[in-house]
Amino acid sequence: MENKVIRVSGIAISIISLFFFTVYYFLGGEVMWEKVSGNFMRMEKPYGPGDFRIKSDAVISMKIAFPEMKFKSSEQLADPDRAEYTEAWMYNSGETLNRQVVQILGGTIDGAKAKLFEVPAQNADWWLSPDWQTIYLASDWMDYVKTPRGQNGPRLAKLFKSDDQGRHWQRLDWPEDRNVTFLRFLDAQRGYLIGWGPRIWRTADSGAHWTEIPVPELARGRDDKRKQFDLVALGKDGVLRFAFFTPCYEDQQNLSLVYALRWGEDAPTLAFQMPGHTVVDIADHLGHLYILSWKGLPTEVTGSEMPRPSVVSHLGMQAIESLHEFGPGLKGYALYMTPSGGLLFDGEDESGVMPANITALSYDGGKRWKVENEGRAQGGYYDTITGTRWQVKGYALYKRTIR
């Protein structure tokens, strides 16, 4: 029998490869995770990965931590059939909440993490510069012992900064009665703080001075002094965008209003509006804006927990184009642009007994999507620069590439 040599051109190979990739992409395939460590953050007590970032083998994390609760040994128990804490304050939930702290931890993936900074806080947000040199940290603490149960007492806000990767810290001059919920920075010198009200402040000198930016009157809480924006996003284009829902205020429609603030401008301007939607995230790429929203009216308007489908839309020259509506069980929380220009939808599948983390990918501008179930994780994030998706399950750290 004659042996035949089959020669395939490079173009043919590319076409075949593209065909199999397309079949895999649209018909589904196994999510390829690589296990990086089986001991990630194991030694940190109490356990929890926090809001971590990874660069090569280095790790830095911002973590809200409860105090460690310790039990008496069997020899110390008054009743051998009943567990007992070692200290009296551990039985008081207010005392436990008061002892919560925000920590900045640093180290290597498999090594112990050094405690770079710690301050009492029940809530916090941070910003880490791309070179990891500069860190801003906003903390928020309330005395739960002195505050009657179910009520909101005074909250103490503090603002901190490190210029040497967390080794040394300074407390910035910031009024304790001004809550800070979000930090959004363009670089180490220029950035925004967003707090209750809602209110916006801007700095151009590394936090030495802050200027308040006026907020649209419709955004302000009439009876809720702690009202917040539905969305605060600082785009790759340097534009700060924020969104808020207007629920039947006088002659106003039920719609989500999105405002834009360019650096150097004194006031934000209305960018677009979405009737019947709540805008929860925005991703920008080469002049294009992609919008993640929840369709339908929020609970405070309807009075019921009706399913709210997640929708991805595109802001065109003339109008907003709805690209894709996910099923009501898939709830999106974030929208990213991958390094190659794809769209990454990040959320949860709430249709089952236990919610599961899901991602959905689109490489055709948001028209077709491949949904992937990632299971249930304790923490993780997506690095839009490297295209690396990180996930923590138990003590195990996993990664995969989404470009």
N, C-alpha and C positions, 0 to 999 in steps of 0.2 A: 504494500500500500504506500502510495506516494505521500511523503511529508510535505505539507504546505506551510510556508511562512506567511503569517498575516501581519501586514504593516499597517499601523494606525497612525494617522497624522496627529500632531499636537492639538489641532483645532478639534478633531473628532474626540480626543481624550477629554478636552475641556467640556464639550457638549455632553458626553456621557457622564462626566463627574457632576455637571450641573443638573442633569436629569435625576441622578440618584439623590443628590442633595435636596432637590425640590420634592421628590417623593418622601424622603425622610422628614423634611421640614413640615410639609402640609398634612401628611398622614400620621405623623407622630413618631416618636422614637424615645429611647431611654435617655433620661437626663444624666449626663456624664459628670459625676462628682469625683474629685480627688481628695482623699483623706490626707490632711496636712499634719494633724497632731491628734493624739488620743488623750492628752493631758492639758488641754487649753484652759487656763485660769483655774486649774484644780486647787491650787494652794491658797487662793484668795478667799477669805472668809468675811461675811457670808458669801456663798458662791453666786456668781452671775457675771456674764461677760461684759455687760454694760454696752455703751455706744462706742464700739471699738473701731480703730483704723489700723491697717497693716501696710507696711512698706518694707519689701524684702523680708527679713526675719524680725524686724522691729515691730512692736505693738505699743499703741497708746490708747487709753480708754477713759471715757467719762462715765462714772457709775454712781447711781443713787443706791445707797446701801442701808438696809436696816441694821440695827445693832445685833450682834451675835447673841442668841439666846442659849444659855447653858443650863443643864439639868444636874441635879444632885446625884451623886453615886448611890447605889443601892444601900450602902452602909449608913448614909446620911438621911434616908427617908424615914419620916414619922409613920407613914403608911406604905408598906412595901408594894401595894397594888395601885398606888397613885403616884404619877410623876410630879416632881416639884422643881421649880426654878431655883437657881442659886441665890437670886437677889429679889427683894420685894417689888422693885419697880417693874420687873418683867411681867407682872400680872396686870399692869395698868396700860391700856392701849394708848392713852395720851402720852405717857412717859416714853413708850416705845417709839411713837411718831416723833416726839421731840428729839430723840437720839438718832434720827436718820441723818445721814451725811452725804454730801457729794464728794467724790474722790476723783482725782486724776491719777491714773496708774500708768507706768511705763516699764517696758522690758522687752524680752524676746518671746517668740511664740511658745517655746517649750520651757522657758526659764521662769523663775519667780518674777512677779511684777512689783517694782518699787512704788511706794505711795509718794507721789510727787507733791500732792496738795490735798487738803481736806478741810471742809467747813460745814457746819450744820445746815441742812437744807432738805426740804421735801420735794422740791422741784428745781430744775436747773436746765440751762442750755449752754452750748459752747460753740466756738469757732476755732478751727485748726488751719493754719496757713499751709499751702501746698508743700513748702519745704520743712514743715513741722517746727519752725523756729518760734513762731508767735502763736499764743493761745489766749483767747478771751473766754471768760467764764462768768455767767450770771447765775446767782443763787437766790432762792426764795424760801423763807422759813416762817412758820407760824407756831405760836405757843398753844398746843392742843390741850395742855393741862388747864390753863386759865380760860380757854375759850369754851363756852357752853356747847355741849354736843349738838351737832346739826347746824351750828351757826358758823359764820365766817368772821374771824377776828383779824386784827391788824397783822399784816405780813411785812417782814423785813427783807428788803432787796439789797443785794450787794453785787459789786462788779469788780472783777479781778483780771489781771493781765500778767503774762509771762513772755519775756523776749528771748529766753534761752532754753527752749524745749521743756519748760516746766521745772527747771531746777530752782529758779528763784521767782517769787511772785510779788506783785504790788497791788494794793487795793486802790482802785480808781475812785475819784471823787464822784459819788452818785447818791442822790437822796434815797433813804431807805424806804420811803413811802411810794416810790415809783416802781411798780412791778415791771420786770423784763421777762417776756415770754420767749422771744426769738432774737437771735443774733444773725445778721446777714452782712458779710464783709466782702468788698471787692479785693482788698489787699490789707496788709498790716496797718496801714494808716487810715484807710477810708472804709466806713461801714455804717450800718444802721442798727438801732435797737427798736424793738416793737413790743409794746406793753398793753396793759388793760386800758379800756376806754372806748375804742382802741386809740393808742398814741404812737407816734413815730419820732425818733430822734436820729440825728446824723452827726458824724464826726469826720473831720478831715485831718486830724492831728493825733492819731493813735489813742483817742479817748481822753485827751486832756480837756477838750471842750465839746459840748454837745448843743446842737440847734434843733429845736422842735419844728417838725414839718406839719402844716395844717392837714387835718383829715376831713374828708367830706362829711357834712352834717348828717347825711343819711346813715353813715357808718357808725355813728356814736350810739351807745346804749342809752335809751331814754330812762329806763328804770334799772338797768344793769350796769353798774360802774365797772364791772369786770368783763365786759363784753370783749371778744377777740375777733380778729379776722378769720374767715374760713380758710384763707390761703395767704401765705407770704412767700414769694419766690424771687430770688435774685438771679436773673438770667445770665447766660454766657455773654450776652450783648451789654451787660452792665446796667440793665434796667430793673428796678425794683417794681414788682407787680403784686398787688394785693386785691383780694376779693371778699365781698360780704353779701349776704342774702338780705333782701328787703321784703319781709313778710307782711303784706297788706297794710302798709302804713298809709292811712288816708287814701289818696287817689293813686298811690303807687301800685304797680303790678308785683306779683310774686316773681322776682327775678334776681339773678346774681349779677352784680356790677363788678367789673374788673377795672382797676385804675393802674396807671403806669407813672413812675417817677424816674426821670433820667438824672444822672449825676449833674449837679450844678443848678438844676431847676429848683425853684422855690416852692412849687406846689404840684401835686399829682394831677393828671388829666384822665378823663374817662377814656379807656381804651376800647372796650366793647361790653356788651351785656348779653346774658343768656336767660331768657324767660323760662321759668319752670325747671331750672337747674341750680345746683350748688357746685361752684367751681372749687376743686380740691387740689389741683396741681397743674403746672404749665411747664412744658419743655420747649426750648427754642433751638433752632439749628439753621444756620445760614440764612437768616431772615424769615424763616418759617416758624409759626407758633402752633404747637399742638396742645390741646386742652383736655384734661381729664375732669369729668364732672359726674355728679349723681343726678339722675333724672327723677323728677317728681318733687313734691313738697316735703320739707323736713318735718320731723315729729312735732316740733313746737307749733307748727301750723295745722297739721292734720289731726294731732292728738292720738295717733296710732302708729305702730311700728310697721308700716307698709314697706314691702321690698322696694328698693330704689336701684334700678339698673345703673351700672357704670357705663359711661359713654366717652369715647375718644373722638374729638373733633379737630378740625383744622381752620385757622383763621386766614381766610383768603383776602383778596383785594376788596371785594364787595360785601361778603357775608361770611358767616360761620357755616362750614360744611361738616355735617355729622358723618364720620367715617365708619364707626362700628359701635354697636351696642352689645355689651356682654349680657349673658343670662343673669337673672336676678340673684342667683346664688353666689356670683363672683363680684366681690366688692373691691374696687381699686383704691389704693391709698397714695400711690406715687407713679409718676410717668418720667422715664428717662430717655435720652438719646444715647445709643451705643456709639463707640468710636467709629464704626463704619457707617453711621447714619441710620441705623435701625431704631425702632421704637420698642421700649421695654415697659410693659404694664406690670406693676407690682401690687399684689393684694392678697386677699384670702378667699377661699371657697367656704362659704358659710352654709352650704346646703346639707352637709352631713351632721352627725352627732357632735364631732369635734372639728373645729375650723382647721383648715390646712393652708399653708402658704402656697401661693401659686404665682407663676409668672406667665406672661403672654408676650410673644414676640411677633413683630411685623417688619418685613423688609421691603414692603411695597407701598410705603406711605400711609399705613394704617388701614388698608382695605381688608387684607386677609391676615389672620392671627393663628398662631400655634400656642395653645394653652398647655402648660406643664405643671404638674402637681409636685411640689417640693417637700411635702410632708410638713411636720410641725417642728419649728425651730425655736430655740431660746433667744436667738439674736442673729444679726447679720446685716450686711449692707451691700450695695452695688457700687463699685469704683468706676465712674464714667470715664476716667482717664485711661486706665489699663484694660477695662472691659472685664474685670474680675468680679465674680459674684461670690461672697463669703457667707458661710452659714455655720452656726453652732448648734449641735445636738448633744445634750449631756455634757461630757468633757471633750467631745470630739469636734475638731475644726475641719471644715470642708471648703473646697473652692472649685469653681468651674469658670470657664471663659465664655462670655457672651459678647461677641463683637459684631 
